[in-house]
Amino acid sequence: MTGRDRGRAIRMGAAWLALAATAGAGLAALGGVALARRAVTPAAVPEAPVRVLAVLERDGAAHVRLRGTDAGLPGRYSLVFDGGAGHARLGAVVAGAADSAGGVLRELIAVDRGTLVPGTTGRITGWWFADAAELGYRTERIALPTELGEAEAWLVHPKRARKRRWAVHVHGRGADPVETLRGVAPLTRAGITSLVISYRNDAGAPSGRHARYGLGVSESRDVDAAVAEAVRRGAERVTLVGWSMGATACLLAASGGEHRGVVDGLILDSPAIDWEELLRYHAAGMRVPRRVAGFGVRLLDAGLVRAGEDDGIPFDRLEASALGRALTVPVLIHASRADTFVPCAGAERLAAARPELVQLRLQDRGEHVKLWNVDPAPWERSTEAFARALPRPPWRG
């Protein structure tokens, strides 16, 4: 039996003991299982918590009246509706409050796809661009080879490419590759060729193990495959750009991926760090008792609830101190004190663990992966400056 097998056996034993101790509570045990499954199962149908109340003209400009979750956030956003078939771009809040009967009135900048009418439901996202071609650079679609099969990806070419410098852009859990397009332009201006990827369980990629997420662990191998593809196409240096769970995958690929030697740095937005604490945080938000949340974590760790990793989710690798110890390249983190989905405490702990490598750009406004939307200019300025200043990675054998 290997050390890894012994560790898993110990974790399974602990989980079964927890189950025995918790089973007397009946519903509590079932709650732990449900919580664990929820954490790693892609949503079959995305939520649509925003309703269109009216589409109208005001002062010679188009506006939309909305009610629901995130409808009143400051900044500019996308409204994704009709199950993803529709896409509209929303500007600033003009009047009202999202939780009032009359909702909030926002500028309606464009309807790119679909028809926006009263009664339409959808969700507010931080995505702004609906397609890579909207960035104004030459783009192409490619098939990215991964261990599970081919995944769709975009290539975005700068007008003046810096020799052999590439970036891989990785979206977050339950999102779409277009989420990352906000981060492409600053790197393209720096002359860096961008590879915008899909990964396992995405619509344009193979299903993962058990059709479930690995909380960044499984997905890191798809990121490493993207780095390999960049190298096959001539890259000598690759910068990883990750959002939310995509940031977790980038951190793991940069420290343990087969092709980590060409990674010169990481740019992370709203990174998911300290996954055990994060799952407990969300459980508390659902008023799940702390012991039930802990039980769910142990089930995932031991592999007793199926996830994207057959041997279970190694939570000891997914916390700030472990991720910090593994870092070998500079990191820029964009995080927000106003993030209520992934609190910025994990990013702060990672920055504190490796201050010589981690630059933390902490802002006061901006919900989860919506920091760019509140004030894009400083986000892009700091990202471009960081990418331009990255040193060539040392040879690591």
C-alpha positions as CSV (number, residue, x, y, z in Angstrom):
1,M,0.0,0.0,0.0
2,T,1.4,3.4,-1.0
3,G,1.5,6.4,1.3
4,R,-1.3,7.9,-0.7
5,D,-3.4,4.8,-0.4
6,R,-2.8,4.7,3.4
7,G,-3.8,8.3,3.7
8,R,-7.0,7.7,1.8
9,A,-7.8,4.6,3.9
10,I,-7.3,6.7,7.1
11,R,-9.5,9.5,5.7
12,M,-12.2,6.9,4.7
13,G,-12.1,5.5,8.2
14,A,-12.5,8.9,9.7
15,A,-15.4,9.7,7.4
16,W,-17.2,6.4,8.2
17,L,-16.7,7.1,11.9
18,A,-18.2,10.6,11.4
19,L,-21.1,9.0,9.5
20,A,-21.7,6.6,12.4
21,A,-21.6,9.4,14.9
22,T,-23.8,11.6,12.7
23,A,-26.2,8.9,11.5
24,G,-28.1,9.1,14.7
25,A,-29.2,12.5,13.7
26,G,-30.6,11.1,10.5
27,L,-31.4,14.3,8.6
28,A,-28.0,15.8,9.6
29,A,-26.2,12.9,7.9
30,L,-28.3,13.3,4.8
31,G,-27.5,17.0,4.9
32,G,-23.8,16.3,4.8
33,V,-24.1,14.1,1.8
34,A,-26.3,16.6,0.0
35,L,-23.9,19.5,0.7
36,A,-20.9,17.5,-0.6
37,R,-22.8,16.6,-3.8
38,R,-23.9,20.2,-4.3
39,A,-20.3,21.4,-4.1
40,V,-19.1,19.2,-7.0
41,T,-22.1,18.8,-9.3
42,P,-22.5,21.2,-12.2
43,A,-25.9,22.9,-12.3
44,A,-28.2,21.2,-14.9
45,V,-29.9,24.6,-15.6
46,P,-28.4,27.9,-14.5
47,E,-30.4,30.0,-12.1
48,A,-32.5,32.8,-13.5
49,P,-33.1,35.1,-10.5
50,V,-33.6,38.3,-12.5
51,R,-36.9,39.3,-14.1
52,V,-37.4,42.0,-16.8
53,L,-40.3,44.2,-15.8
54,A,-40.1,46.7,-18.7
55,V,-38.1,47.7,-21.7
56,L,-38.5,51.4,-22.5
57,E,-37.0,54.5,-24.0
58,R,-36.0,57.3,-21.6
59,D,-34.4,60.6,-22.6
60,G,-33.8,59.2,-26.1
61,A,-31.9,56.1,-24.8
62,A,-32.9,52.5,-24.2
63,H,-33.4,51.3,-20.6
64,V,-34.6,48.1,-18.9
65,R,-36.4,47.8,-15.6
66,L,-35.2,44.7,-13.6
67,R,-35.9,43.0,-10.3
68,G,-33.9,40.3,-8.6
69,T,-30.5,39.2,-7.4
70,D,-27.6,41.5,-8.5
71,A,-29.9,43.6,-10.6
72,G,-28.8,46.8,-8.8
73,L,-25.1,46.2,-8.7
74,P,-23.0,49.3,-9.6
75,G,-21.0,49.0,-12.8
76,R,-21.7,47.4,-16.2
77,Y,-22.8,43.8,-16.7
78,S,-24.3,41.2,-19.0
79,L,-27.8,39.9,-18.7
80,V,-27.8,36.3,-19.9
81,F,-31.4,35.0,-20.6
82,D,-33.4,32.4,-22.5
83,G,-31.1,29.6,-21.1
84,G,-28.0,31.3,-22.4
85,A,-29.4,31.9,-25.9
86,G,-29.9,35.6,-25.1
87,H,-27.3,38.2,-24.2
88,A,-27.8,41.9,-23.4
89,R,-25.3,44.5,-22.0
90,L,-26.4,46.7,-19.1
91,G,-25.0,50.0,-18.2
92,A,-25.3,52.1,-15.0
93,V,-28.2,52.1,-12.6
94,V,-30.5,55.2,-13.4
95,A,-33.1,54.9,-10.7
96,G,-34.8,52.5,-8.2
97,A,-33.8,49.6,-6.1
98,A,-33.6,46.0,-7.1
99,D,-35.6,44.7,-4.1
100,S,-38.4,47.2,-4.5
101,A,-41.7,46.4,-6.3
102,G,-40.8,48.7,-9.2
103,G,-37.3,47.2,-9.5
104,V,-34.2,49.1,-10.7
105,L,-33.9,51.0,-14.0
106,R,-30.6,50.5,-15.9
107,E,-29.2,51.7,-19.2
108,L,-29.7,49.1,-21.9
109,I,-26.6,49.4,-24.0
110,A,-27.2,46.5,-26.5
111,V,-29.1,43.3,-27.0
112,D,-26.6,41.1,-28.8
113,R,-28.7,37.9,-29.0
114,G,-32.3,37.1,-28.4
115,T,-35.3,39.4,-27.8
116,L,-35.7,41.2,-24.4
117,V,-39.3,41.6,-23.4
118,P,-41.2,42.0,-20.1
119,G,-41.4,38.7,-18.3
120,T,-38.0,37.5,-19.5
121,T,-35.9,35.9,-16.8
122,G,-32.1,35.6,-16.6
123,R,-29.1,36.3,-14.6
124,I,-26.6,39.1,-14.2
125,T,-23.0,38.1,-14.9
126,G,-19.7,39.9,-15.0
127,W,-19.2,38.8,-18.6
128,W,-19.1,41.7,-21.0
129,F,-18.0,40.2,-24.3
130,A,-20.2,37.5,-25.8
131,D,-17.5,36.4,-28.3
132,A,-13.7,36.7,-28.6
133,A,-14.1,38.5,-32.0
134,E,-15.6,41.5,-30.2
135,L,-12.2,42.2,-28.7
136,G,-11.1,43.6,-32.1
137,Y,-8.2,41.2,-32.6
138,R,-7.7,38.3,-35.0
139,T,-9.2,35.2,-33.4
140,E,-9.6,31.5,-34.3
141,R,-11.3,28.5,-32.9
142,I,-9.2,25.4,-32.1
143,A,-9.6,22.0,-30.6
144,L,-7.5,21.6,-27.4
145,P,-6.3,18.0,-26.7
146,T,-6.8,17.0,-23.0
147,E,-6.6,13.7,-21.2
148,L,-10.3,13.2,-21.7
149,G,-10.6,14.3,-25.3
150,E,-10.8,17.6,-27.2
151,A,-12.1,20.8,-25.7
152,E,-13.0,24.0,-27.5
153,A,-10.8,27.0,-27.2
154,W,-10.2,30.4,-28.7
155,L,-6.8,31.8,-29.9
156,V,-6.5,35.6,-29.7
157,H,-3.6,37.1,-31.6
158,P,-2.1,40.5,-30.7
159,K,-1.3,43.0,-33.5
160,R,2.4,43.0,-32.5
161,A,3.2,39.7,-30.8
162,R,6.0,39.5,-28.3
163,K,8.2,36.6,-29.2
164,R,7.0,33.3,-27.8
165,R,4.9,34.8,-25.0
166,W,1.5,33.3,-24.4
167,A,-1.3,33.3,-21.8
168,V,-3.9,30.7,-20.8
169,H,-7.3,32.1,-19.5
170,V,-9.4,29.9,-17.2
171,H,-12.9,30.6,-16.2
172,G,-14.6,29.8,-12.9
173,R,-17.0,27.1,-11.6
174,G,-20.3,27.0,-13.5
175,A,-19.2,29.9,-15.8
176,D,-18.3,30.0,-19.4
177,P,-15.0,30.8,-21.3
178,V,-16.5,34.2,-22.2
179,E,-16.1,35.1,-18.5
180,T,-12.4,35.5,-19.1
181,L,-12.5,37.7,-22.2
182,R,-12.4,40.8,-19.9
183,G,-8.8,39.9,-19.0
184,V,-7.6,39.3,-22.6
185,A,-7.2,42.8,-23.8
186,P,-4.6,44.0,-21.3
187,L,-2.4,41.0,-22.2
188,T,-3.0,41.4,-25.9
189,R,-1.8,45.1,-25.6
190,A,1.3,43.7,-24.0
191,G,1.9,41.6,-27.1
192,I,0.9,38.3,-25.5
193,T,-1.0,35.6,-27.5
194,S,-4.0,34.3,-25.5
195,L,-5.5,30.9,-25.4
196,V,-9.0,31.0,-23.9
197,I,-10.0,27.5,-22.9
198,S,-13.0,25.4,-21.9
199,Y,-12.4,22.5,-19.5
200,R,-14.1,19.3,-18.3
201,N,-17.9,19.5,-17.8
202,D,-18.2,22.6,-20.0
203,A,-20.6,22.6,-22.9
204,G,-17.6,22.5,-25.4
205,A,-15.5,20.0,-23.5
206,P,-15.6,16.3,-22.4
207,S,-17.4,15.3,-19.2
208,G,-15.2,14.9,-16.2
209,R,-15.1,11.8,-13.9
210,H,-18.6,11.1,-12.8
211,A,-19.6,14.4,-14.6
212,R,-18.5,16.3,-11.5
213,Y,-16.0,19.0,-10.6
214,G,-12.6,18.4,-8.9
215,L,-12.7,21.9,-7.2
216,G,-9.7,22.9,-9.3
217,V,-7.7,19.7,-8.9
218,S,-9.0,17.8,-11.9
219,E,-9.3,21.0,-13.9
220,S,-5.6,21.8,-13.3
221,R,-4.7,19.0,-15.7
222,D,-6.8,20.7,-18.4
223,V,-4.9,23.9,-17.7
224,D,-1.6,22.0,-18.0
225,A,-2.8,20.5,-21.3
226,A,-3.5,24.1,-22.5
227,V,0.1,25.1,-21.5
228,A,1.3,22.1,-23.5
229,E,-0.7,23.2,-26.5
230,A,0.8,26.7,-26.3
231,V,4.3,25.2,-26.2
232,R,3.5,23.0,-29.2
233,R,2.5,26.3,-31.0
234,G,5.8,28.0,-30.1
235,A,5.4,29.4,-26.6
236,E,8.4,29.6,-24.4
237,R,6.7,31.5,-21.6
238,V,3.1,31.1,-20.5
239,T,1.2,33.3,-18.0
240,L,-1.9,31.7,-16.4
241,V,-5.0,33.9,-15.8
242,G,-7.6,32.3,-13.6
243,W,-11.0,33.4,-12.2
244,S,-12.5,31.9,-9.1
245,M,-12.1,28.1,-9.3
246,G,-10.1,28.6,-12.4
247,A,-7.6,30.4,-10.2
248,T,-7.4,27.3,-8.0
249,A,-6.7,25.2,-11.2
250,C,-4.0,27.7,-12.3
251,L,-2.3,27.7,-8.9
252,L,-2.1,23.9,-9.0
253,A,-1.0,23.7,-12.6
254,A,1.8,26.3,-11.9
255,S,3.1,24.3,-9.0
256,G,2.5,20.7,-10.0
257,G,1.7,20.5,-13.7
258,E,4.0,18.6,-16.1
259,H,4.7,21.9,-18.0
260,R,5.0,24.2,-15.0
261,G,8.6,25.0,-16.0
262,V,7.4,27.4,-18.7
263,V,4.9,29.2,-16.5
264,D,6.2,32.7,-15.7
265,G,3.4,34.1,-13.5
266,L,-0.2,34.1,-12.5
267,I,-3.0,36.7,-12.6
268,L,-6.0,35.7,-10.5
269,D,-9.4,37.3,-10.0
270,S,-11.5,36.5,-7.0
271,P,-9.5,33.3,-6.4
272,A,-11.1,30.3,-4.6
273,I,-8.5,29.5,-1.9
274,D,-9.0,27.6,1.4
275,W,-11.8,25.4,-0.1
276,E,-12.7,23.7,3.2
277,E,-13.4,27.1,4.8
278,L,-15.2,28.2,1.7
279,L,-17.6,25.2,1.8
280,R,-18.2,25.8,5.5
281,Y,-18.9,29.5,4.7
282,H,-21.5,28.6,2.1
283,A,-23.0,26.0,4.4
284,A,-23.4,28.6,7.1
285,G,-25.2,30.9,4.6
286,M,-27.7,28.0,4.1
287,R,-28.0,27.7,7.9
288,V,-26.4,24.2,7.8
289,P,-24.9,23.2,11.2
290,R,-21.1,23.4,11.2
291,R,-20.7,19.7,12.1
292,V,-22.8,18.7,9.0
293,A,-20.6,20.9,6.8
294,G,-17.5,19.3,8.3
295,F,-19.0,15.9,7.6
296,G,-19.6,16.8,3.9
297,V,-16.0,18.0,3.6
298,R,-14.7,14.7,5.0
299,L,-16.9,12.7,2.6
300,L,-15.4,14.5,-0.3
301,D,-11.9,14.2,1.0
302,A,-12.2,10.5,1.4
303,G,-13.9,10.0,-1.9
304,L,-17.1,8.6,-0.3
305,V,-19.1,11.2,-2.3
306,R,-18.1,11.0,-5.9
307,A,-16.2,14.0,-7.3
308,G,-13.9,14.7,-10.2
309,E,-11.1,12.9,-8.5
310,D,-11.6,9.1,-7.8
311,D,-9.3,9.3,-4.7
312,G,-11.2,12.2,-3.2
313,I,-10.6,15.9,-3.0
314,P,-7.2,16.6,-1.2
315,F,-8.4,19.6,0.9
316,D,-4.9,19.8,2.5
317,R,-3.6,21.0,-0.9
318,L,-6.4,23.5,-1.3
319,E,-5.6,26.0,1.5
320,A,-3.5,29.1,1.6
321,S,-0.4,27.9,3.4
322,A,0.0,24.8,1.1
323,L,-0.7,26.8,-2.0
324,G,1.8,29.4,-0.8
325,R,4.5,26.9,-0.1
326,A,4.2,25.6,-3.7
327,L,4.5,29.0,-5.4
328,T,7.6,29.6,-7.5
329,V,6.5,32.5,-9.8
330,P,5.0,36.0,-9.2
331,V,1.3,36.3,-8.7
332,L,-1.1,39.2,-9.1
333,I,-4.4,38.8,-7.2
334,H,-7.5,41.0,-7.8
335,A,-9.8,40.6,-4.8
336,S,-12.7,42.6,-3.3
337,R,-13.7,43.2,0.3
338,A,-17.3,43.3,-1.1
339,D,-17.1,39.7,-2.4
340,T,-19.9,37.8,-0.6
341,F,-19.4,34.6,-2.6
342,V,-15.7,34.0,-2.1
343,P,-14.6,36.2,0.8
344,C,-11.2,37.8,0.2
345,A,-9.7,36.4,3.4
346,G,-8.2,33.4,1.5
347,A,-6.4,35.8,-0.9
348,E,-5.2,37.8,2.0
349,R,-3.8,34.7,3.7
350,L,-2.0,33.6,0.5
351,A,-0.5,37.1,0.1
352,A,0.7,37.0,3.7
353,A,2.2,33.5,3.2
354,R,4.3,34.6,0.3
355,P,4.7,38.4,0.3
356,E,7.8,38.2,-1.9
357,L,5.8,36.6,-4.7
358,V,2.2,37.7,-4.3
359,Q,0.9,41.2,-5.1
360,L,-2.6,41.7,-3.7
361,R,-4.7,44.4,-5.3
362,L,-7.6,44.7,-2.9
363,Q,-10.6,46.9,-3.7
364,D,-13.6,48.0,-1.7
365,R,-16.3,47.5,-4.4
366,G,-17.1,44.6,-6.7
367,E,-19.0,41.3,-6.2
368,H,-17.4,37.9,-7.0
369,V,-15.6,38.0,-10.4
370,K,-17.2,41.4,-11.0
371,L,-14.3,43.6,-10.0
372,W,-13.5,44.7,-13.6
373,N,-17.2,45.7,-14.0
374,V,-17.1,48.3,-11.3
375,D,-14.0,50.1,-12.6
376,P,-12.2,48.4,-15.5
377,A,-9.5,51.0,-16.1
378,P,-7.3,50.3,-13.0
379,W,-8.0,46.5,-13.3
380,E,-6.6,46.5,-16.8
381,R,-3.8,48.9,-16.1
382,S,-2.4,46.9,-13.2
383,T,-2.9,43.6,-15.1
384,E,-1.0,44.9,-18.2
385,A,1.8,46.4,-16.1
386,F,2.2,43.1,-14.1
387,A,2.3,41.0,-17.3
388,R,4.8,43.3,-19.0
389,A,7.1,43.2,-15.9
390,L,7.1,39.4,-15.4
391,P,10.7,37.9,-15.5
392,R,11.6,35.0,-17.6
393,P,11.1,31.8,-15.5
394,P,14.3,30.1,-14.3
395,W,15.2,26.7,-15.5
396,R,13.9,24.2,-13.0
397,G,15.3,21.0,-14.3
